[in-house]
């Protein structure tokens, strides 16, 4: 399976390439020297205070509000 990885050559050129998981070095597209694969941080965004995923909390809040509305309707009769 191919994935997008970042590579850094000995001259300091950064590049990205879609390669197999087993590939550790490529030829630098800028200078032609060997470029090694970097370990990159994942691109996720967490809520600052609690560390919760914003989408999951928003969904929970929406479902909770809907359930409360339904309960209020049932209790009104």
C-alpha positions as CSV (number, residue, x, y, z in Angstrom):
1,X,0.0,0.0,0.0
2,X,1.4,3.4,-0.9
3,X,1.3,6.3,1.5
4,X,2.6,9.9,1.4
5,X,5.9,10.3,3.3
6,X,8.3,13.3,3.9
7,X,11.9,12.9,3.0
8,X,15.0,14.9,3.9
9,X,18.3,14.7,2.0
10,X,21.8,15.4,3.4
11,X,21.8,19.0,1.8
12,X,18.6,19.8,3.7
13,X,16.0,19.6,0.9
14,X,12.5,18.4,2.0
15,X,10.3,16.5,-0.4
16,X,7.1,14.4,-0.2
17,X,6.5,11.3,-2.2
18,X,3.9,8.6,-2.5
19,X,5.8,5.3,-1.8
20,X,5.3,1.8,-0.3
21,X,5.7,1.5,3.5
22,X,8.9,-0.5,3.1
23,X,10.8,2.4,1.3
24,X,13.2,4.2,3.6
25,X,15.3,6.2,1.2
26,X,14.7,7.9,-2.2
27,X,16.7,10.1,-4.6
28,X,16.3,13.8,-3.8
29,X,14.5,15.4,-6.7
30,X,16.5,18.7,-6.1
31,X,20.1,17.5,-5.9
32,X,20.0,13.7,-6.6
33,X,21.5,12.7,-3.2
34,X,19.9,10.1,-0.9
35,X,17.0,11.4,1.1
36,X,15.8,9.5,4.2
37,X,12.2,9.1,5.3
38,X,11.2,11.3,8.2
39,X,8.8,10.5,11.1
40,X,6.1,13.2,10.8
41,X,3.5,14.3,13.3
42,X,-0.1,13.4,12.5
43,X,-2.3,16.2,11.3
44,X,-5.1,16.1,13.9
45,X,-6.7,18.9,15.8
46,X,-7.7,18.4,19.5
47,X,-9.8,20.8,21.6
48,X,-7.3,22.8,23.7
49,X,-8.6,22.3,27.2
50,X,-9.8,18.7,27.4
51,X,-8.1,17.1,24.5
52,X,-11.3,15.8,23.1
53,X,-12.0,15.5,19.4
54,X,-14.2,18.5,18.5
55,X,-16.3,16.5,16.0
56,X,-17.1,13.8,18.5
57,X,-18.1,16.2,21.2
58,X,-20.3,18.2,18.8
59,X,-22.0,15.0,17.7
60,X,-22.5,13.9,21.4
61,X,-23.9,17.3,22.3
62,X,-26.4,17.3,19.3
63,X,-27.6,13.7,20.1
64,X,-28.0,14.6,23.8
65,X,-30.1,17.7,22.9
66,X,-32.3,15.6,20.7
67,X,-32.9,13.0,23.4
68,X,-33.7,15.7,26.0
69,X,-36.3,17.2,23.5
70,X,-37.9,13.8,23.0
71,X,-38.1,13.2,26.8
72,X,-39.6,16.6,27.4
73,X,-42.3,15.9,24.7
74,X,-43.2,12.6,26.3
75,X,-43.4,14.1,29.8
76,X,-45.6,16.9,28.6
77,X,-48.6,14.6,27.9
